[in-house]
Amino acid sequence: MNKALHRYLPILALLALIPLWELICYLANVPNYILPRPSVIYDAFINVDKMRWLEHLWATVRVAVLGFLLSIFISLPLAVLMVQSSFLNRTLFPLLVIIQSTPVVAIAPLLIVILGAGEAPRLAITCLITFFPIVVSTTTGMLSTPSELIDLSRSLKGSVFRQIWQIRFPFAIPHIFSGLKVGITLAIIGAVISEFVAAEKGLGYFVQFSTSYFKIPQAFAALLFLSIISLLLFQTIRWIQAIFFAWSLPAEEQK
């Protein structure tokens, strides 16, 4: 019973906030254009055509997931190169920090000019926001491999591929999944930012459209969707780790 309560405690806490939110807004007579009540947000959600919701939802999820997968495709080989070459590590890491510290919103118009007005700039924006924590966590994990094992592999004349795949990569798995969990939430942020700049579909575009017409409850409904999507994608990464790499989980999560 205690385990079940511990597992569902965050959900229960969120559910408890809904009537409290409703009550405070009602008693304080908070205007809907500042902070709409949950009941008003629900009404706004119902009044929007369901196919329209699905259209915007699918547009955001597609860009977020594809951008996330693209960032993995780039990050893992890049991390391997940085681990194998101290020169590349010293050369590339400062560049990655510069790229990460540059506001993506500022370069988004440039990406649209370079890549066009289609889906490519949105994927690029999502990838730019997502890939840094995956690169850093993967590199950190691989470098945390005990040096004795690396020396043993070299003494047995093991290939570089086997050293990476059979020694460094298993030690990096917990770090990699930490980066993936951070990255998948950033992917949603990247998708929304890209929709603010260049999109005609998506929940980010829908939020911008709603606020421009002062339909604040409708915008809050879209934000609720974004939160749910982010939680589901985060939980998906946890499920993948629990199913295929259960040994990499902390001891308390393996029980």
C-alpha positions in Angstrom: 0.0 0.0 0.0 2.9 2.4 0.9 4.6 1.6 -2.4 1.4 2.3 -4.4 0.9 5.5 -2.5 4.5 6.5 -3.1 4.2 5.8 -6.8 1.0 7.7 -7.4 1.7 10.5 -4.9 2.7 13.1 -7.6 -0.5 12.4 -9.5 -2.6 12.7 -6.3 -0.9 16.0 -5.5 -1.7 17.4 -9.0 -5.3 16.3 -8.7 -5.5 18.0 -5.3 -4.3 21.3 -6.8 -7.2 21.4 -9.3 -10.0 22.1 -6.8 -7.7 24.4 -4.9 -7.0 26.4 -8.1 -10.7 26.6 -8.9 -11.5 27.8 -5.4 -8.8 30.4 -5.2 -9.7 31.9 -8.6 -13.4 31.9 -7.7 -13.0 33.5 -4.3 -10.5 36.1 -5.5 -12.5 36.8 -8.6 -9.4 36.4 -10.8 -10.2 37.4 -14.4 -10.0 34.7 -17.0 -7.5 36.7 -19.1 -5.0 36.5 -16.2 -5.6 33.0 -14.7 -8.6 31.1 -15.9 -10.2 28.5 -13.6 -9.9 24.8 -14.5 -13.6 24.6 -15.3 -13.2 27.5 -17.8 -10.1 25.8 -19.4 -12.1 22.6 -19.7 -15.0 24.4 -21.5 -12.4 26.0 -23.8 -11.0 22.6 -24.6 -14.5 21.2 -25.3 -15.4 24.0 -27.6 -12.4 23.3 -29.9 -12.9 20.7 -32.6 -11.3 17.4 -31.6 -9.8 16.8 -35.0 -8.2 20.3 -34.7 -6.6 19.3 -31.4 -5.3 16.0 -32.9 -3.9 17.9 -35.8 -1.9 20.3 -33.6 -1.0 17.6 -31.2 0.5 15.3 -33.9 2.4 18.2 -35.5 4.2 19.0 -32.2 4.8 15.3 -31.2 6.2 14.5 -34.7 8.7 17.4 -34.7 9.7 16.7 -31.0 10.3 13.0 -31.5 12.1 13.4 -34.9 14.3 16.2 -33.6 15.1 14.1 -30.5 16.0 11.0 -32.6 18.1 13.3 -34.9 19.9 14.6 -31.8 20.7 11.0 -30.6 22.0 10.2 -34.1 24.4 13.1 -33.9 25.3 13.0 -30.2 26.3 9.4 -29.7 29.0 9.3 -32.5 30.2 12.8 -31.5 30.6 11.6 -27.9 32.6 8.6 -29.1 34.9 10.8 -31.1 35.4 13.1 -28.2 36.2 10.2 -25.9 38.7 8.6 -28.3 40.5 11.9 -29.1 41.6 14.4 -26.5 42.3 16.8 -29.3 38.7 16.7 -30.5 37.5 16.9 -26.9 39.4 20.1 -26.3 38.4 21.5 -29.7 34.8 20.5 -30.0 33.6 20.9 -26.4 34.0 24.7 -26.3 32.2 25.0 -29.6 29.3 22.9 -28.3 29.1 25.2 -25.2 29.0 28.2 -27.5 26.2 26.6 -29.6 24.2 25.7 -26.5 24.6 29.1 -25.0 23.4 30.9 -28.1 19.7 31.7 -27.9 18.0 29.5 -30.4 15.2 32.0 -30.9 17.8 34.5 -32.1 19.1 32.2 -34.8 15.7 30.7 -35.7 15.0 33.3 -38.5 18.4 32.5 -40.0 17.6 28.8 -40.0 14.4 29.5 -41.8 16.2 31.5 -44.5 18.9 28.8 -44.9 16.6 25.7 -44.6 13.3 27.1 -46.0 9.9 27.4 -44.4 9.1 23.7 -44.1 9.8 21.2 -41.4 13.6 21.2 -41.7 14.2 24.4 -39.6 11.8 23.1 -36.9 13.8 19.8 -36.7 17.1 21.8 -36.6 15.9 24.0 -33.8 14.7 21.0 -31.8 17.9 19.2 -32.4 20.0 22.2 -31.4 18.2 22.5 -28.1 18.3 18.7 -27.4 21.6 17.3 -28.3 23.9 19.1 -25.8 22.8 17.2 -22.6 23.0 13.9 -24.5 26.6 14.6 -25.7 27.7 15.7 -22.3 26.1 12.8 -20.4 27.4 10.2 -22.9 30.9 11.6 -22.8 30.9 11.7 -19.0 29.7 8.1 -18.8 32.3 6.8 -21.2 35.1 8.6 -19.5 33.9 7.2 -16.1 35.0 3.7 -17.2 37.7 2.3 -14.9 41.1 2.8 -16.5 42.0 -0.8 -15.4 39.5 -2.2 -17.8 40.7 0.0 -20.7 44.3 -1.1 -20.0 43.2 -4.7 -19.9 41.5 -4.4 -23.2 44.6 -2.8 -24.8 46.8 -5.5 -23.3 44.6 -8.2 -24.9 44.8 -6.2 -28.2 41.1 -5.6 -28.3 39.8 -3.4 -31.1 38.7 0.2 -30.5 35.2 -0.9 -31.5 35.1 -3.6 -28.9 36.5 -1.3 -26.3 33.7 1.2 -26.9 30.9 -1.3 -27.4 31.7 -3.8 -24.7 33.4 -1.7 -22.0 32.8 2.0 -22.3 29.2 1.9 -23.5 27.8 -0.3 -20.7 29.4 2.0 -18.1 27.8 5.0 -19.9 24.3 3.6 -20.0 23.0 5.3 -16.8 24.5 8.6 -17.9 23.1 8.2 -21.4 19.6 7.7 -20.1 20.0 10.7 -17.7 20.8 12.8 -20.8 17.9 11.3 -22.8 15.5 12.1 -20.0 16.6 15.7 -20.0 16.7 15.8 -23.8 13.2 14.5 -24.4 11.7 17.3 -22.3 13.9 19.8 -24.1 12.6 18.4 -27.4 9.1 19.5 -26.5 10.5 23.0 -25.7 12.4 23.1 -29.0 9.3 22.0 -31.0 7.2 24.7 -29.3 9.8 27.4 -29.9 10.1 26.4 -33.6 6.3 26.6 -33.9 6.4 30.2 -32.5 8.8 31.2 -35.3 7.7 29.2 -38.3 4.6 26.9 -38.3 1.0 26.8 -39.2 0.3 23.8 -37.0 1.3 22.6 -33.6 0.4 23.3 -30.0 3.0 26.1 -29.9 1.4 27.8 -32.9 -2.0 27.2 -31.2 -0.9 28.9 -28.0 0.4 31.9 -30.0 -2.8 32.1 -32.0 -5.0 31.9 -28.9 -3.1 34.5 -27.0 -3.1 36.9 -29.9 -6.9 36.8 -29.9 -7.0 36.9 -26.0 -8.4 33.3 -25.8 -6.4 32.6 -22.7 -8.4 29.6 -21.5 -7.8 28.0 -24.9 -4.1 28.7 -24.6 -4.0 27.1 -21.1 -5.7 24.0 -22.5 -2.9 23.7 -25.1 -0.3 24.2 -22.3 -2.0 21.3 -20.4 -1.5 19.2 -23.5 2.1 20.1 -23.7 2.7 19.1 -20.1 1.0 15.8 -20.6 3.0 15.1 -23.7 6.3 15.9 -21.9 5.4 13.6 -19.0 4.4 10.8 -21.3 7.6 11.0 -23.4 9.7 11.2 -20.2 8.0 8.2 -18.9 8.6 6.4 -22.2 12.3 6.8 -21.8 12.1 5.4 -18.2 10.1 2.4 -19.5 12.7 1.7 -22.2 15.5 1.8 -19.6 13.5 -0.4 -17.2 12.7 -3.0 -19.9 16.0 -3.2 -21.7 18.6 -1.8 -19.2 17.1 -2.6 -15.8 20.5 -3.2 -14.3 21.4 0.5 -14.9 18.6 1.8 -12.7 19.3 2.9 -9.1 18.8 0.2 -6.5 15.6 1.7 -5.2 14.0 1.7 -8.7 14.8 -1.9 -9.3 12.6 -3.1 -6.5 
